Amino acid sequence: MAKPPLRILLCSPRGFCAGVVRAIDVVEAALKRFGPPVYVRHEIVHNRYVVEGLKAKGAVFIEELEEAPDGDAPVVFSAHGVPRSVPDAARARNLISIDATCPLVTKVHREAEIHHRRGRLVLLIGHAGHPEVVGTMGQLPAGAIMLVETEGDVARLHVPEGVDLAYATQTTLSVDDTAGVVAALKFRFPAIHGPHKEDICYATTNRQEAVKRVAPGCDAMIVVGAENSSNSQRLREVAERAGCAKSRLVARAADIDWTVFGDIRTLGVTAGASAPEVLVEEVIDAFAERYEISIETVSTADENVFFPLPRELRAPAA
């Protein structure tokens, strides 16, 4: 039987961002410099395929620093960032600390610290329990920073009279959701201080904009990414809100529920910032086995951002 036709609209930008590329390069450079094992606290980025690939090269993933052996073992901190207590504990044990925190997350850390030094209570917009949020809140003393997740949280905030306020945000949030929370904060606290430049990172914004362009014209949308990837989950939500009811997050081709996609004629495809392009190609190949596909790339931005490795891993100048 002839395969039914399927038009695939491929979002661009998609997949790896500069911070993810840097984080993976950090682990690979540490393996080259020190040899295996190199310990990595938490998944370096939220993608099982990437993690398993680094494991095969000698990386050992741990959740807590205590799992690394005493001595001068190299320990890499993930792209999401860590509380101040983690590098402090690593120094106390003479571990070799290598920080793979995305520079755009570090920017949020520095902003929070500046607000704190100026005597402001910091309100962090983000998702409770996400490693980036845990890391950012861990930059300041207890009580100096409060988490706000929704506009409803803003209404329920109990802030002492006369306290100077500032806000910061997790870098991987929904642009539209965050705008609503920020508007609620500014309405209730007109004097609140914000960041000089938006905290939601360029990659999150660009990928969401591409999905908004593509999703309304699609029968279904696939976001390639991990369940625990905040930016990937937000892409799925953005696609649904843009009018594509059949929006699914899949880690790779084997996870596709084909009962959802049976009668579609146009499919949108994108990938979260921690999903490698090989998994996008795998998904497209899986559809090519069942449909006669044609592919169109829809581009909404050009990305040329590059972040250098930490100083201790850079090759010496010639």
Residue, then its C-alpha position, 0 to 999 in steps of 0.5 A: m500500500a502507498k504511504p500517506p503523505l505527511r508534511i513536516l514543519l521543522c522548527s528552527p532554532r531547536g535542540f542544543c543551546a550554547g549552554v548545553v554545548r558548553a556543559i557537555d564539552v566541559v565533561e568531555a574536556a575534564l575526561k581528557r584532562f584528568g582521565p576517568p572517572v570524572y564525577v558529575r553532580h546531577e545530570i549534566v543536562h536533562n537528556r538520558y541519551v546525552v547522559e548515557g553517552l557520557k557514562a560510556k566515556g567514563a563520567v560517573f553521575i551522582e546526585e549528592l557530593e557525598e557520593a564522590p570519593d575523598g581525595d582529588a577526584p574531579v567533580v563537575f557541577s551541572a549546567h543548572g547550577v548549584p547552591r553555594s554550599v556545594p562548591d564550599a563542601a567540595r573545597a573542604r574535601n579537596l575535590i577538584s571542582i569544575d563548574a559547568t553552570c550555564p553562564l546565563v544561569t550564573k547571570v541570575h545568581r549574580e543579579a540575586e546577590i546584587h539585590h541582596r547586597r542592596g538590602r532587597l528581598v528577592l522573589l524568584i519566579g520558577h518551578a519548585g524543586h527544579p535544580e536551577v531554582v534550588g541552585t539560585m535560591g541557594q546563593l542567598p541566606a535563608g529568608a533572603i529569597m522567596l519562590v513565586e510560581t504563579e500569579g496566584d502566589v503573588a496575591r498570597l505573598h506576605v511581605p513585611e511593610g516597607v521591604d524593598l523588593a526585586y525579582a528574578t526568574q528561572t531561565t527556562l520558563s514559558v515566556d507568556d506565563t512569566a510575563g503574567v507573573v511579572a505583571a502581577l508583581k508590578f501591579r501589586f508592588p509598583a516599586i519592585h526592581g527587575p533584571h536589566k535584561e530578561d532572565i529567560c534565556y535566548a534559547t528558550t525564547n527563540r524555541q518558543e517563538a518558532v513553535k508559536r509560528v508552526a503549531p497553528g498550522c499543524d495537525a500534531m506537534i512533537v517536541v523531542g526532549a526529556e520529561n524532566s526538561s523544563n524548557s522541553q515541557r514548556l515547548r509542548e505547552v506553548a504548542e497546545r496554547a498556539g492551537c495544536a491539541k495533539s502536542r506530545l513530548v517524546a524522548r526518542a522515536a521508540d516513545i511515539d504513540w502511533t495511535v495519536f498520529g494516525d490521520i495527520r497530514t501536517l506535523g510540527v517537530t522541534a526539540g528542547a535545548s538539551a536534546p541532540e539533533v540525532l534524536v530529531e533525525e531518529v523521530i523523522d526517520a520513524f515517520a518516514e517509515r510510515y508516511e511519504i514525508s516532505i520537510e520544510t524548515v521554518s526559521t524564526a531566528d539565527e543563533n550564533v552564541f558561544f560560551p568558552l570552557p571554564r578557565e581551568l579546562r582551556a588549552p594553554a595559549a600557543 
